Amino acid sequence: MRIVFRCDASSDIGSGHVVRCRTLASALRRQGAEVAFLMRRLPGDMVDRLRADGFEAHLLAVADDALATQALLATAARPDWLVVDHYGLGIEWERRCAPLAGRLMVIDDRPGRQHDCDLLLDPNVSEEGAAHWSGRVPAGCRVLSGACYCLLRDEFRTARQTLRQRDGRVHRILVCFGGSDPDGVAFLALDALGRLAAQGRLDAVSIDVVAGAGNARAESLRAIAGGLARATFTTSADDMAERMAAADLAIGGGGGMLWERC
């Protein structure tokens, strides 16, 4: 089975789309599937990371995304599935590209959008559940809705099985706002922690600050963290499950990292 993913990462849009697609791609590859990615070359795009993991990652070259995708799909064997995870691409793109694949899957956690696909995955928790997508996808589309379908790497499931008991006291704080933190929210968190430290309220607390590979302000964060007595700073950490399990308090963003912290 051949499966092609269309997703992007960048310093502006973050890395969550690529991270969750990579998780699904890794699971499919373990089951024998042939997997490839179609992506734009952007600052913080994770293309090199995917290639280092052994995945094909092809670059889209022209302004018309659907046309570029069609051109690349036409150069290889017809994929059994085309998977798209992208807020910038919608139903028109899907209708143009779907004929070049056996089936089309959409991953979307932004409510209210219209899709023309065979399978839709939405990990959001809502009262409506799959019914939210009624009238927004074709009648024959299968909808996978709810947190039980969130795409998490195995390391988080493993860490959950061995979590230590906590007593409510905070000895270690984790600060991480995903792969890029385009709005610089980590600065607000460090400013607040700096004020608490100045009041002597964090004297026995360690602070673990992590910036993703696509964070354009990483060096500024490093400098601020360096001014906190018990803080450490890391970029592109590969052991986030362990760091989350070690923390008594985690301050971070929404999206995929929300499910990782849970």
Residue, then its C-alpha position, 0 to 999 in steps of 0.5 A: m500500500r502506498i500512502v502520500f501525506r500533504c502537510d507543512a510545518s514552519s516557524d509561522i504555522g508550527s509543526g503540529h500538522v507534520v508531527r501528527c502525520r509523521t506519527l501516523a506514517s510511522a505506524l503505517r510504515r511498521q505495517g508495511a506501507e510505503v509512505a511519502f510526504l509532499m511539502r513546501r520548503l519553509p523556515g522550520d519545515m521539518v523536511d530534513r527531519l523526515r528524511a533523516d527518519g527515512f521518509e520520502a519528502h518531496l518539495l512542491a515548487v509552484a504557487d498553485d498547490a493543487l497543480a504542484t501536488q498533481a504534478l508530483l503524484a503523476t510522477a510515481a505510482r498511484p497512491d492508495w491513500l492521499v492524506v491531507d492535514h493543512y488549514g490552508l487547503g480546503i475542499e477545492w484542493e481536495r476535489r482537484c487532487a482526489p482523482l489521483a489517489g484511491r481514497l482521500m483522508v483529511i485530518d482536521d481539528r478546526p470546526g466548521r470547514q467543508h470537506d470532500c473526502d472518504l475519511l475524516l479524523d477530528p481528535n477534538v472533544s465536543e458534545e456533538g462528536a462526529a455529528h458536527w461534521s454532518g452536512r460538511v462531508p459527503a454522506g459516505c464519509r467515515v468520521l473518526s471523532g474524539a480524543c481516542y483518535c488523537l495521533l500520539r507517539d508511542e512514547f507518550r502511551t508508554a510514559r502514561q503506564t508508569l506515571r509516579q504519584r504526585d502530592g500536589r507540591v511543585h518541584r519541577i516546571l516544564v515550559c514548552f509551547g510546541g515546535s515554533d511558538p509563533d506568538g512568543v507566548a513562552f516569553l510571557a510564561l518566563d516573565a511570570l516565572g521570573r517575577l515569582a523567582a524574584q520574590g523568592r517563591l521558586d527557590a526550590v523549583s527547577i524550570d525546564v524550558v524547551a523550544g522547538a526546532g522551528n522557534a525563531r526566537a530560541e536564542s532570546l529564550r535561552a538568554i532569559a532562561g539563563g537569568l533564572a537560577r534553577a532553569t535549563f534550556t533545550t532546543s529540539a528535545d527528543d524526550m518530551a514524554e519523559r520531561m512531561a512525566a518528570a514535571d509537576l506543572a506544565i505550561g504550554g500551548g494547545g494543539g498536539m501538545l495538549w494531548e501529549r500533556c494529558 
